[in-house]
Amino acid sequence: SPFLLLGAPLALIGNLLWYVPYVLPRLIVSRMKLDVEAIATNKLATGFFIWPLFVAVYAYIAWRLGGLNAALATAVIAPALGFIALAWRERWQRFREDARLFFRVLSRRDVAQRLAEDRAALTHSFDGILALLEREETDQG
């Protein structure tokens, strides 16, 4: 997929920017004495404070290095890079699963043969439906 290739550098930057804010709520909550039912809620609440804090820190660094325009751009781009990293990871996992299945099917001739037969039967059915639709269109027209 082109997104996997083109998005990889952006996803890498997003992972670098957002790794600490991603792990920090888990570390903070693991240090607290909480009931099991409260762990997820506290991670979420901690994240609601940590993520905007990191956006502000990144924007401040950009402001110090490049001025107001850099800070504003960073405040918009940094979260977008995080979302790109998440989307890239999901697509990468799907790609790996598909590739694993593909190579597993290739290694089993009986499964590959059955899938080829199923594909041929589906193609034949679709061709029949298309021919029927074309005949109906011709009869009506």
C-alpha positions, -999 to +999 in steps of 0.1 A: +000+000+000+014+034-009+003+047+026+027+022+042+056+035+022+048+072+021+034+074+057+063+055+073+085+086+078+056+106+092+045+077+114+081+074+127+081+111+137+046+107+153+058+077+173+089+096+185+068+126+195+040+107+212+058+077+228+064+093+262+029+108+265+015+073+255+035+055+281+034+081+309-002+076+320+004+038+324+036+045+345+018+071+367-012+048+373+010+018+380+025+037+409-009+044+424-027+020+447-060+016+428-087-010+425-087-029+393-119-012+382-103+023+385-072+017+365-085+024+331-104+055+343-073+069+359-052+062+328-078+081+307-080+110+331-042+112+333-040+112+295-064+141+293-039+162+311-007+148+297-015+150+260-024+187+259+006+194+281+029+178+256+012+197+227+019+229+247+055+218+254+061+211+217+045+244+207+067+262+232+098+246+219+088+255+183+080+291+194+114+294+210+131+280+179+110+295+151+085+320+164+047+322+165+041+306+131+062+276+140+044+273+173+010+274+157+020+249+130+035+226+156+003+227+177-016+215+146+009+191+131+021+173+162-014+158+170-018+150+133+014+131+133+001+111+162-030+101+143-009+092+113+012+070+135-019+052+148-034+048+113+000+035+099+003+010+127-032-004+121-025-007+083+008-023+090-008-049+112-034-057+086-007-059+059+013-084+080-018-105+087-027-106+050+008-114+040+010-142+066-023-156+053-011-153+017+021-173+023+002-199+044-022-204+015+007-207-009+023-234+011-009-255+011-018-266-024-052-281-014-063-247+000-049-228-029-067-251-053-100-248-035-097-210-034-090-209-071-121-230-078-142-208-055-129-177-074-137-193-108-173-202-096-178-166-083-165-151-115-189-174-135-218-164-113-210-127-116-207-131-154-242-147-155-257-119-134-242-093-156-255-111-188-290-113-172-289-075-164-278-067-199-306-088-214-332-070-191-318-037-201-320-046-238-356-059-234-367-027-217-349-004-241 
